């Protein structure tokens, strides 16, 4: 006898309700991706170091022109991912009254080692659907940076490039700020 697993999808409001009621806590390493509560992978030393490096670089170079958010949620229609880093539009309240949404996000960055396939597919789709103009994957497996630009509501980016560690890149929103890919690893 064959059985099929039934999955239950949650809205963003239901997911946040689970957090508000204590069903999910900050100790639960989960995020909402296309309506499903998904467990996040454990962060290893190389991943943590890369996130720390990115945070420091972005704070030093962009901290006065954008909010640098580290592993904080972004809200979309059916998801609440927690990217490793996001550059948000400046706001006086630092988003204390609402979770940033696609219109607030200038750049989202995922550091990938064990999550590379998910970051290239599911997360890429979620960020594109939300209209986030630029998505970077710091690919620790292949030692490169994957840059995605020009999002489509259908869930893809029209412009994608893979940059090696000898290259440099500037965020679309801040073209005067060049980052050597080597520094992002």
Buried (B, 14 or more C-beta within 10 A) or exposed (E): EEEEEEEEEBEBEEBBEBBEEEEBEEEEEBBBBBBBBBEBEEBEEEBEBBBEBBBEBBEEBBBEBBBBBBBBBBBBEBBBBBBBBBBBBEEEEEBEEEBBBBEBBBBBBBBBBBBBEBBBEBBBBBBBBBBBBBBBBBBBEEEBBBBBBEBEEEBBBEEBEEBEEEBEBEBBBBEEBEBBBEEBB
